[in-house]
Amino acid sequence: MTDDPPIVIVTDGLWRKSVSAIRALGSAGYRVFVLSDSLLTTGFYSRYTSRSFKGPTAAQDPEAFGAVLHQAIAATGGRPAALFPMEDASCEWVLRFGSTLPSHVRWLLPDANHFEMARDKGRTFEIAQQMGIPCPQTLAPASVAELKNLLTSHPIENFVIKPRIGSGSSGIVYGDAIRQISLEEHWSEHGPLLFQERIPAEGEAWGVSMLYDRAGRQRAAFSHRRLRQYPNSGGPSTQRESMAHNELYQHSQRLLSGLEWRGIAMVEWKMHPVSGRPMLMEINPRFWGSLALAIRAGVDFPTLYADAALDRSLPETEPAYPAGVVCRWMIPGDILRYLSDTAPTKESLRTFLRGAIRDSEEYDSNDLRGSLACGICPLLLAANPKYWRYIRRKPGKQK
């Protein structure tokens, strides 16, 4: 049994970050078990996936998700296994029900209270302000009526409304577009909303990703800047490049250390184009969509996380990485971004196609089967309205 490779269990195998983790872990010698809710899950078809388990996600049906997770754990045969909860709902399930799992299954997460602080943008900004970390003016109305009062007492074109809990651009409405929506319906759909100072669109967006071990020691850090995104008004990055930024690194370290962080997180920032100051946007308290870039640049967060979760030895020094490594989310992200871009600065088709395969996070020459799945599965899933919300955005875009 000691000669058997260690095992990892990756939840939510549908998403591109999960495919990136599967490939990194398989390349590092781990056996990878993958959970997801669809036969069209891209992660099921990677050459590095040893076993696949189909069942509802934690967001869809927590009880059924737990049953499928227990099936995967039983398949480990009692061997040590690192658990990768890839989505917020999966992390919350582990925080709530992790005590029911066998002791040979290990993971890295902060306690439930600190995890919730990171998810709740209102609480995140409160903590950041107390620490003196730069962030936009943020108000947290307790009701729709209070939000309406804020709209009458502030210059609306200088503010956005966004969900207290959420990720990406879903539910964010900018400036004058706020007047065009039903605030009651928006609050009902997205939950409590924040009223926040708007950082001009010209400001560069950055991400700082970090890993903390079980003792709370920082073991890896990586920063990148966004080059393009979809929707163009604000959404997940479709092109990004590695680049160090010491000031953002220090702010992110203070924030996560103050939350007594364990495991993985990415802190998002935006540079104010007038003042040049960085502004905190949010914390992603889990693996992030652009994970492939860090791996390609040499910071293998999935393998470091698995090693730390299983108390295996880690390098004493944090991994170094070069600036200028580029990675693109091509299918469908950068394709949709290019087709929908009407700006005069839009690149030519020739420029768009340059490096489309080389830089694509979907393509891996060592995982051709998985690369094909990254193209085919999203196309087939497009026939299911259930998945449309991940590529379609509602009105209220930044001008």
N, C-alpha and C positions, 0 to 999 in steps of 0.2 A: 504493500500500500504506500510505502514511503516513496516509491519510484513514480507514482502517479502524479501527473501535473496538477498544480493547484487549480481550483475552480472559481469562476466568477459567475454571478447571476445578474443579468442586465434586464431591467424592466423597460417597458415602453419602447420596444425595438423598432417601432415604425419610423422614428425620427432620425434625421441625419446625424445628430450628435451621438446617437446610440450606435449607428454604423461606424462612426469614427472611433468610438470606444471599443467596439467589438474587434475592429482591425488592429488597433494598438495592442489590446490584451492578447489576442491570438498570436500576433507577431512576437510578443514577449514570452510565449510559452504557456499561457493560461488556457484551460478548457473553458469555453464560453457557452453558458446556457442563456437563452433569450426568451423573454415573455412578451406577448403582444396579443391584440384582439382581432387581427385580420390575417388571412392567408397571404395577403399582399404586403405583408410587413417586409420592408427591405432587409432588415437585419436577419431574417430567417434564411436568406439565400447567400449570405457571405460564406466564403470557404472556411472562415474562422469560427463559424457557429457550430458547436458540437451537438446541441440539443435545442429543440424549439418547443415551446409550450403555449398553446393558444387558449386565450380566455380573456374576460373583461379586464380593462384597466382599473386601477384604484379609483379613478375619477368616475368611471361608469358604474361600478358595483364593488364596493370595498370588500364585502364578504366573499364574493366569487373570486376576486383578485387574490385574497388570502388563500383560498383553496388551491388555486393554480400555483401560487408561490410555494405552498407546502409540497405540492407535487414535484416541483423543481428541486426543492431541498431534499426530498426523499431520494431523488435520483443521484444525489451527490454521494450516497452510501456512507454518510458520516464523515467524509473528508472535509477539511477546512474549506470554507467558501466565503468569498467576499461578495457582499450584496451591493449592487449599484441601483439605487432608486433614482431614476432619471428625470422624473417630473415632480412638480410640487405635490400633487395628490399622492404619489408613491412615497415621497419623503414623509408626508404627514401620516400615512398609514404605518410606516415603520416606527415613527415616533410614538404613535398611539398603541400599536399592537406588537412592537418588536420583542417585548418580553415573552410573547408566546412562541417565538422561534427558537429552534435548538441552539445550544451554545456554540456549536462549531460554525455557525453563520455569523459573520462579523461585518460591520459597516462603520462609517464615520459620519456623524451628524451632530450639530449642536443640540442642546436641550430644546424642548418644545417651545419654551417661552422665547428664547433668543431666535429660534427659527421664525416664529411668528413676527417678532420685531422686524426681522429682515424682509419678510413678505409684505408687511403693512408699511406702505410708503409714508403714511402719516407719522408713525412711530419712528421710522428710520430717520426722517428729517428732524424730529424732535431731538433724537440722540445726537445727530450730526451737529445741530446748532449748539447743544450743550458742550460738545467737544471743540467747538470753534472751527469745524470743517465747513468750507464754503459750500453753500447750496442756495437755490433760488428761494425767494419769499414764498412760503407755503402756508395756506390757511385750510383748516379742516372743519368745514361746516357740519353741524350735527343733523341737519335736515335739509330738504329741498328748499323750504322757506328761507332758511338761513343762507343757503347758496344764492338764492335770488336777491337777497339783500346785498350780498357781496358784489353781485353783478351791477347793481345800481350805484355802488359807492366806489368802484374801481374802474379804471380805463380798460374796458373789456378786451381791446385789441392787444393789450400787453400781457394777457393771461391765457392759460389753458385750463381745461378741466380734465381730470384723469381719475381712474379708479384708484382707491386706496390700495386694493389688492388686485394684482394682475401683472401681465408681462407683455412686452412688445407694444405695438401701437393700438391694440384693441381698446376701444372706449375713450381714446384721447380726442378731444375736440379743441380746435384752435380759434382764438379771436372772434371775429364777427360770426363765424359759423355756429357759435354757441347759441346765438339768438334764433337759429333756424331749427333747433331740435326741441323736443319735449323733455325738459329736465326731469319731470316725474318718471317718464318712461326710461330715460337713460339711467337714472338712479336705480329704478327697479331691475333693469337688465344687468347693470355692472356693479351694483352695490354702492356703498358710500363713496362720495367723490371728493377729491381735493381741488382746491382753487389755487393755481400756482403761477408764479411769474414765468412768462414765456421767454426762453432763450432764443435769440434769432437763429433762423435756419442756417445761416452762414457759419455758425460755430462748429468746429470739428468735434466729432463724437469719438470717445475713447472707451476702452474696456480694460480693467486690471483684474486678472484672474489669480487666485491664490489657493494653496492647499495647506491645511493645518492638520497635524497628526493628532493622535489620541491624547497626548499630553498638552495640546495647545501650542505646539511649536510650529512655526511657519517652515515649510519644507520646499515650497516652490512658488514662483511668481512669474507672471507674464503679462505684458501690456501690448495692446494693438490699437490702431486707429481705423475708423471706418473710412472707406473710399466711396462706396455707393450703397444704396439701400432700396428696399421695396416694401411699401410704396415709396416713391421718391419724396413724399412729404414727411415721412417718418415711419420706420418699421425695421424689421430684421435686416442686418447688413447682408449684402450680396457680394461685395468685394471688401477685403480688409487686408492690412499688412502689419507685420510685426514691427514694433518700434518702442524703445524704452522711453519712460517718462518718470523721472525720479520724484517729482512733486506729487503726481497722482499715486505713485507707488506708496509714498509715505502716508498720504491721507487714507488710502485704502487699508493699509496695515493698521493704522490707529483705529479705524472704524471697526474692522473685523476683530481685532484683538480686544477692543472694548466690549464686543458682543460675546467674548469668550468662545470664539468660533472653533468648530471642529469640522474637518472635511473640506469640501470644495465650495467656492463661491466666486462670482464675478461682480465687481463694482463698476457701474456705468457712469461716465462723466461726459460733460459737454463743455467746451471752452467758449466763454463769452467773447464774441468777435469784437466788441468794443473795449472792454476792460482787459481782456486777455486772461481773466481769472477762470480757473476750473470750477464747474458747478456740478455737484452731485446730482445724479438722476435717479438711480435706484440700485438695489442689490438683487442680483439673481442668486438665490441661496441653493443652487444646484448646478449641475453641468449645463453649459450654455450652448447655443446653436452653432457658434463659430469655433467649436472645439478643435476641428481639424487643423486650423491654422497653428495653434500652439503645438500640436503634435508634429506637424511638418517642420516647424521651426526648431524642434529639439526638446521641447518641454512636454514630456509624455505624462500628462496628468492622470489618465486612466490607470496606467501601470503603477505610478507612484501612489495613487489612492489605494489600489488593491494591495500593494505591498504594505502600506501603512495600516490598512484595516486588518490585515492578517499578522501584524507585528513582525513583518520581515524587515531585514536591514535596508535602510535607505542611504543614499549618498550623504555625506556630511555637509557638502556644499550644494547650494541650489543650482539647478541646471542653468547654464548660460544659453543665450540664443542670439542669432544675428538679426540685425534690422533689415527690413526690405523684403522679407518673405511674404509673398502674396498668395491668397487662397480665395476662391470664388464659389459661392453657392449658385450653380448654374441652373439646376432643374428643380422647380420652374423659376426660382427667384430672380436670377440675373437676366433670364430671357424675358420675363414679364417686366422687369425694370426697364430694359432696353426698349421694348415695344410700347410701353406707356410713357416714356420720357419725351416730353415736347419742348424741353429747354433748348435755347440756341446753342448751349455748350455741349449738347449731346454728342458723343463720340461717333465716328464713322463706323459703318458695318465692319470694315476691315479691322479697325482698332478693337471693336467689340469681340471679333472672332480670334484675335491674336491671343494665344495662350489659353483658349477656351477649354481645351482638353488637359493641357499640362497643369493649369492652375485650379482645375475643377476639383472640389472636394469629393465629388461622386466617383471620380476615376482613381483606381488603384491598380497598377500593373500586376501586382501580386494577388489581386482579388477580382479577376475578370467577371466571374459569376455575380459577385456582389455589385460590381460596377454596372452590369447590365440591369440588375434589379433596381438600382438607383434611378435608372431611366424609365424602365417599364412599369414598375409598381406605381409611381405617382400618376402616370398617364391613366392606368386602369382605375386607380382610386378616384380620379376626377369624375368618374361616372356616378360616384356616390355623394349626394348632397351633404352628407354628414361631414365631409372633409373640406367643403368649399370655404368654410370660415377661415381656414388657415392661409388662403391666398386671396380672399376677397375682403375688402375693407369698406366700412360705411362712410358716408359723407362726413365732412368736418376736418378736411385736410388743411395742413398749414399752407399759407400762401407765400 
